[in-house]
Amino acid sequence: MTTAHTSTTMSADSIRFINKNNAGGFQLGLIEEITDPAEQAREIGRRLAEIPKYQKRLRIMRQAAVLKLRSKGLSYAQIGKEISLHRNRVQQIAEGRTAGGQGGATKAAAELASEPFADPA
């Protein structure tokens, strides 16, 4: 029997990706360096307005990763153990369902899943 990886520690690949991309493009350190509180608040507002765009893209990327694991023959339960989610949630992600129960496999996720995995490093 294999033991699932359930650690909350980030992988070296994840850390390299975040460092390379400045926490998803938000560059929080740069925001903290703004000395004028009004300018800092405006900049934070601009960054907060970008969050929905990032959420959508990240959902598509996660769905593609799950679909890629499914194409390798892993069950929802096996994938769930690997990514620390319940098998039911993994199935919902694969089907493109959100918390509201809406969705369906997206064309973008299917296209990403068919591409070779690109190492961000």
Long-range contacts (C-beta under 8 A, 24 or more apart in sequence): 4-81, 4-82, 4-84, 5-81, 5-82, 5-84, 6-81, 6-84, 8-84, 13-119, 13-120, 13-121, 16-120, 16-121, 17-120, 17-121, 20-120, 20-121, 21-120, 24-54, 25-50, 25-54, 26-50, 59-98, 60-106, 60-108, 60-109, 60-112, 61-109, 61-112, 62-93, 63-93, 63-94, 63-96, 63-105, 63-106, 63-109, 63-113, 64-108, 64-109, 64-110, 64-111, 64-112, 64-113, 65-113, 66-90, 66-93, 66-94, 67-94, 67-105, 67-109, 67-110, 67-112, 67-113, 68-113, 68-117, 70-94, 71-113
